[in-house]
Amino acid sequence: MSKNVHEWNVICVKRFDYPRPKPVEFQVFSKTQLGAAMKASNKLKNLEPGLMISSIYRLCPDRHKLRS
């Protein structure tokens, strides 16, 4: 991966009211958060109808180094 491509974590839910159902979580690779949102929305079309993006955040690039 290039240095300017980041890994983004995407959390999706079926509805936002209480009680909130179990979220679906997956990762996408993109340079920007907007690009990550577009890739996530394309991936949601194949997963399950009715899912909405709840949050998108960038994962720490050094998280594998911190574990060991």
PALO-516822 format. One record per atom (N, C-alpha, C, O, CB): chain; residue number from 1; atom name; x, z, y. Coordinates in steps of 0.2 Angstrom, whole numbers. Atoms other than C-alpha are relative to their C-alpha. Glycine has a CB too. Layout:
BEGIN
> A, NUM, CA, X, Z, Y .
...
***
This chain:
BEGIN
> A, 1, N, 4, 0, -6 .
> A, 1, CA, 0, 0, 0 .
> A, 1, C, 4, 0, 6 .
> A, 1, O, 10, 3, 6 .
> A, 1, CB, -5, 6, 0 .
> A, 2, N, -3, 1, -7 .
> A, 2, CA, 5, -4, 18 .
> A, 2, C, 0, 7, 3 .
> A, 2, O, -4, 11, 2 .
> A, 2, CB, -2, -5, 4 .
> A, 3, N, 0, -7, -3 .
> A, 3, CA, 10, 11, 29 .
> A, 3, C, -7, 1, 5 .
> A, 3, O, -9, 6, 6 .
> A, 3, CB, 6, 0, 5 .
> A, 4, N, 5, -1, -4 .
> A, 4, CA, -5, 7, 40 .
> A, 4, C, -7, 0, -3 .
> A, 4, O, -12, -1, 0 .
> A, 4, CB, 0, -5, 6 .
> A, 5, N, 6, 0, 4 .
> A, 5, CA, -18, 7, 26 .
> A, 5, C, -1, 7, -2 .
> A, 5, O, 3, 10, -5 .
> A, 5, CB, 0, -6, -6 .
> A, 6, N, 1, -7, 2 .
> A, 6, CA, -26, 24, 23 .
> A, 6, C, -6, 0, -5 .
> A, 6, O, -9, -5, -6 .
> A, 6, CB, -3, 4, 7 .
> A, 7, N, 5, -1, 6 .
> A, 7, CA, -37, 31, 9 .
> A, 7, C, -5, 4, 4 .
> A, 7, O, -4, 10, 7 .
> A, 7, CB, 3, 3, -6 .
> A, 8, N, 6, -3, -3 .
> A, 8, CA, -54, 36, 15 .
> A, 8, C, -5, 3, -5 .
> A, 8, O, -6, 0, -10 .
> A, 8, CB, -4, -4, 5 .
> A, 9, N, 5, -3, 5 .
> A, 9, CA, -66, 48, 6 .
> A, 9, C, -7, -1, 3 .
> A, 9, O, -8, 1, 9 .
> A, 9, CB, 2, 8, -1 .
> A, 10, N, 7, 1, -2 .
> A, 10, CA, -84, 44, 7 .
> A, 10, C, -5, 4, -4 .
> A, 10, O, -5, 4, -10 .
> A, 10, CB, -2, -8, -1 .
> A, 11, N, 5, -4, 4 .
> A, 11, CA, -98, 56, 3 .
> A, 11, C, -7, -3, 2 .
> A, 11, O, -9, -4, 8 .
> A, 11, CB, 0, 7, 3 .
> A, 12, N, 7, 3, -1 .
> A, 12, CA, -116, 49, 1 .
> A, 12, C, -5, 4, -3 .
> A, 12, O, -4, 8, -8 .
> A, 12, CB, 0, -7, -3 .
> A, 13, N, 6, -3, 3 .
> A, 13, CA, -133, 57, -2 .
> A, 13, C, -6, -4, 0 .
> A, 13, O, -6, -9, 4 .
> A, 13, CB, -1, 7, 4 .
> A, 14, N, 7, 3, 0 .
> A, 14, CA, -151, 52, -5 .
> A, 14, C, -4, 1, 6 .
> A, 14, O, -8, -3, 8 .
> A, 14, CB, -3, 1, -7 .
> A, 15, N, 3, -2, -6 .
> A, 15, CA, -158, 62, 9 .
> A, 15, C, 3, 6, 3 .
> A, 15, O, 8, 9, 0 .
> A, 15, CB, -8, 2, -2 .
> A, 16, N, -3, -5, -4 .
> A, 16, CA, -153, 74, 22 .
> A, 16, C, -3, 6, 1 .
> A, 16, O, 0, 11, 4 .
> A, 16, CB, 2, -3, 7 .
> A, 17, N, 4, -6, -1 .
> A, 17, CA, -166, 87, 21 .
> A, 17, C, 1, 5, -6 .
> A, 17, O, 4, 3, -10 .
> A, 17, CB, -8, -1, 1 .
> A, 18, N, -1, -5, 5 .
> A, 18, CA, -166, 103, 11 .
> A, 18, C, -5, 0, -5 .
> A, 18, O, -11, -2, -4 .
> A, 18, CB, -1, 7, 4 .
> A, 19, N, -7, -1, 3 .
> A, 19, CA, -163, 105, -4 .
> A, 19, C, 3, -7, 0 .
> A, 19, O, 0, -12, -3 .
> A, 19, CB, -1, 3, -6 .
> A, 20, N, -4, 6, 1 .
> A, 20, CA, -150, 92, -3 .
> A, 20, C, 3, -1, -7 .
> A, 20, O, 5, 3, -10 .
> A, 20, CB, 7, 1, 5 .
> A, 21, N, -2, 2, 7 .
> A, 21, CA, -147, 83, -19 .
> A, 21, C, 8, 0, -1 .
> A, 21, O, 12, -1, 4 .
> A, 21, CB, -3, -7, -2 .
> A, 22, N, -8, 0, 1 .
> A, 22, CA, -129, 82, -27 .
> A, 22, C, 2, -7, 3 .
> A, 22, O, 0, -12, 2 .
> A, 22, CB, 1, 0, -8 .
> A, 23, N, -3, 6, -3 .
> A, 23, CA, -118, 70, -17 .
> A, 23, C, 4, -4, -4 .
> A, 23, O, 6, -2, -10 .
> A, 23, CB, 4, 2, 6 .
> A, 24, N, -5, 5, 3 .
> A, 24, CA, -109, 55, -23 .
> A, 24, C, 6, -1, 4 .
> A, 24, O, 5, -2, 10 .
> A, 24, CB, -4, -7, -1 .
> A, 25, N, -6, 0, -4 .
> A, 25, CA, -91, 54, -18 .
> A, 25, C, 4, -5, -3 .
> A, 25, O, 5, -6, -9 .
> A, 25, CB, 3, 7, 0 .
> A, 26, N, -4, 5, 2 .
> A, 26, CA, -79, 40, -19 .
> A, 26, C, 5, -2, 5 .
> A, 26, O, 4, 0, 11 .
> A, 26, CB, -3, -7, -3 .
> A, 27, N, -5, 1, -5 .
> A, 27, CA, -63, 33, -10 .
> A, 27, C, 0, -8, 1 .
> A, 27, O, -1, -12, -4 .
> A, 27, CB, 7, 2, -3 .
> A, 28, N, -1, 7, -2 .
> A, 28, CA, -60, 16, -1 .
> A, 28, C, 7, 0, 4 .
> A, 28, O, 9, 5, 7 .
> A, 28, CB, -6, -3, 4 .
> A, 29, N, -6, 1, -3 .
> A, 29, CA, -44, 9, 6 .
> A, 29, C, -1, -4, 6 .
> A, 29, O, -4, -10, 5 .
> A, 29, CB, 6, -3, -4 .
> A, 30, N, 1, 4, -6 .
> A, 30, CA, -44, 3, 24 .
> A, 30, C, 4, 2, 6 .
> A, 30, O, 7, 8, 6 .
> A, 30, CB, -8, 0, 3 .
> A, 31, N, -4, -2, -6 .
> A, 31, CA, -35, 3, 41 .
> A, 31, C, -3, 4, 4 .
> A, 31, O, 0, 9, 7 .
> A, 31, CB, 3, -7, 3 .
> A, 32, N, 4, -4, -5 .
> A, 32, CA, -49, 10, 51 .
> A, 32, C, -6, 3, -3 .
> A, 32, O, -8, 1, -9 .
> A, 32, CB, -2, -5, 6 .
> A, 33, N, 6, -3, 3 .
> A, 33, CA, -64, 21, 49 .
> A, 33, C, -6, -5, 0 .
> A, 33, O, -10, -4, -5 .
> A, 33, CB, -1, 6, 4 .
> A, 34, N, 5, 5, 0 .
> A, 34, CA, -75, 7, 54 .
> A, 34, C, 0, -5, -6 .
> A, 34, O, -5, -7, -10 .
> A, 34, CB, 0, -5, 6 .
> A, 35, N, -1, 4, 6 .
> A, 35, CA, -68, -4, 40 .
> A, 35, C, -2, 4, -6 .
> A, 35, O, -4, 1, -11 .
> A, 35, CB, 7, -3, 0 .
> A, 36, N, 2, -4, 5 .
> A, 36, CA, -70, 10, 28 .
> A, 36, C, -7, 1, -1 .
> A, 36, O, -10, 1, -7 .
> A, 36, CB, 3, 7, 0 .
> A, 37, N, 7, -1, 1 .
> A, 37, CA, -88, 12, 32 .
> A, 37, C, -3, -7, -2 .
> A, 37, O, -8, -7, -6 .
> A, 37, CB, -3, 1, 7 .
> A, 38, N, 3, 7, 2 .
> A, 38, CA, -91, -7, 30 .
> A, 38, C, 1, -1, -8 .
> A, 38, O, -3, -3, -11 .
> A, 38, CB, 3, -6, 4 .
> A, 39, N, -2, 0, 7 .
> A, 39, CA, -82, -6, 13 .
> A, 39, C, -5, 4, -4 .
> A, 39, O, -7, 3, -10 .
> A, 39, CB, 7, 1, -2 .
> A, 40, N, 4, -5, 3 .
> A, 40, CA, -92, 9, 8 .
> A, 40, C, -7, -2, -1 .
> A, 40, O, -11, -1, -6 .
> A, 40, CB, 0, 7, 3 .
> A, 41, N, 7, 3, 0 .
> A, 41, CA, -109, 1, 13 .
> A, 41, C, -1, -6, -5 .
> A, 41, O, -6, -6, -9 .
> A, 41, CB, -2, -2, 7 .
> A, 42, N, 1, 5, 5 .
> A, 42, CA, -105, -14, 2 .
> A, 42, C, 1, 3, -7 .
> A, 42, O, -3, 0, -12 .
> A, 42, CB, 6, -5, 1 .
> A, 43, N, -1, -3, 7 .
> A, 43, CA, -100, -3, -13 .
> A, 43, C, -7, 4, -1 .
> A, 43, O, -9, 4, -7 .
> A, 43, CB, 6, 5, 0 .
> A, 44, N, 7, -3, 1 .
> A, 44, CA, -117, 7, -10 .
> A, 44, C, -5, -4, -3 .
> A, 44, O, -9, -2, -7 .
> A, 44, CB, -2, 4, 6 .
> A, 45, N, 5, 5, 3 .
> A, 45, CA, -127, -9, -14 .
> A, 45, C, 0, 0, -7 .
> A, 45, O, -5, -1, -10 .
> A, 45, CB, 2, -6, 3 .
> A, 46, N, -1, 1, 8 .
> A, 46, CA, -120, -9, -32 .
> A, 46, C, -1, 7, -3 .
> A, 46, O, -3, 7, -9 .
> A, 46, CB, 7, -2, -1 .
> A, 47, N, 1, -7, 3 .
> A, 47, CA, -121, 10, -35 .
> A, 47, C, -7, 2, -2 .
> A, 47, O, -9, 2, -8 .
> A, 47, CB, 3, 5, 4 .
> A, 48, N, 7, -3, 1 .
> A, 48, CA, -139, 16, -33 .
> A, 48, C, -4, -1, 7 .
> A, 48, O, -1, 0, 12 .
> A, 48, CB, 0, 7, -2 .
> A, 49, N, 4, 1, -6 .
> A, 49, CA, -153, 11, -21 .
> A, 49, C, -2, 7, 4 .
> A, 49, O, -3, 11, 0 .
> A, 49, CB, -6, -4, -1 .
> A, 50, N, 2, -6, -4 .
> A, 50, CA, -157, 24, -7 .
> A, 50, C, 5, 4, 2 .
> A, 50, O, 4, 9, 5 .
> A, 50, CB, -5, 4, -5 .
> A, 51, N, -6, -4, -2 .
> A, 51, CA, -140, 31, -5 .
> A, 51, C, 2, -1, 8 .
> A, 51, O, 2, -7, 10 .
> A, 51, CB, 6, -1, -4 .
> A, 52, N, -3, 1, -7 .
> A, 52, CA, -134, 34, 13 .
> A, 52, C, 6, 4, 1 .
> A, 52, O, 8, 9, -2 .
> A, 52, CB, -6, 3, 5 .
> A, 53, N, -7, -3, -1 .
> A, 53, CA, -117, 38, 20 .
> A, 53, C, -1, 7, 4 .
> A, 53, O, -4, 7, 9 .
> A, 53, CB, 5, -5, 3 .
> A, 54, N, 1, -7, -4 .
> A, 54, CA, -116, 57, 25 .
> A, 54, C, 6, 1, 4 .
> A, 54, O, 6, 3, 10 .
> A, 54, CB, -1, 5, -5 .
> A, 55, N, -6, -1, -4 .
> A, 55, CA, -98, 58, 30 .
> A, 55, C, 6, -5, -3 .
> A, 55, O, 6, -6, -9 .
> A, 55, CB, 2, 7, 0 .
> A, 56, N, -6, 4, 2 .
> A, 56, CA, -81, 48, 30 .
> A, 56, C, 6, 3, 3 .
> A, 56, O, 5, 5, 9 .
> A, 56, CB, -1, -8, 2 .
> A, 57, N, -6, -3, -3 .
> A, 57, CA, -64, 56, 32 .
> A, 57, C, 6, -2, -3 .
> A, 57, O, 6, -4, -9 .
> A, 57, CB, -1, 8, 0 .
> A, 58, N, -7, 3, 2 .
> A, 58, CA, -46, 51, 30 .
> A, 58, C, 3, 5, -5 .
> A, 58, O, 3, 11, -3 .
> A, 58, CB, 4, -2, 5 .
> A, 59, N, -4, -5, 5 .
> A, 59, CA, -37, 59, 15 .
> A, 59, C, 7, 1, 3 .
> A, 59, O, 10, -4, 5 .
> A, 59, CB, 0, -2, -7 .
> A, 60, N, -7, -1, -2 .
> A, 60, CA, -20, 67, 18 .
> A, 60, C, 5, -4, -4 .
> A, 60, O, 4, -4, -10 .
> A, 60, CB, 2, 8, 0 .
> A, 61, N, -4, 5, 4 .
> A, 61, CA, -7, 54, 13 .
> A, 61, C, 6, 4, -4 .
> A, 61, O, 8, 2, -9 .
> A, 61, CB, 4, -4, 5 .
> A, 62, N, -5, -3, 4 .
> A, 62, CA, 5, 68, 7 .
> A, 62, C, -3, 5, -5 .
> A, 62, O, 0, 10, -7 .
> A, 62, CB, 4, 4, 5 .
> A, 63, N, 3, -5, 4 .
> A, 63, CA, -8, 77, -4 .
> A, 63, C, 3, 1, -7 .
> A, 63, O, 3, 6, -10 .
> A, 63, CB, -7, -1, 0 .
> A, 64, N, -3, 0, 7 .
> A, 64, CA, 1, 72, -20 .
> A, 64, C, 7, 4, 0 .
> A, 64, O, 8, 8, -5 .
> A, 64, CB, 1, -7, -3 .
> A, 65, N, -6, -4, 0 .
> A, 65, CA, 17, 80, -14 .
> A, 65, C, -1, 7, 1 .
> A, 65, O, 3, 11, -1 .
> A, 65, CB, 4, -3, 6 .
> A, 66, N, 1, -7, -1 .
> A, 66, CA, 9, 96, -9 .
> A, 66, C, -2, 4, -6 .
> A, 66, O, -1, 10, -7 .
> A, 66, CB, -6, 1, 5 .
> A, 67, N, 2, -3, 6 .
> A, 67, CA, 2, 99, -26 .
> A, 67, C, 6, 2, -5 .
> A, 67, O, 5, 7, -8 .
> A, 67, CB, -4, -5, -4 .
> A, 68, N, -6, -1, 5 .
> A, 68, CA, 19, 99, -35 .
> A, 68, C, 5, 5, 4 .
> A, 68, O, 10, 6, 0 .
> A, 68, CB, 3, -6, -2 .
***
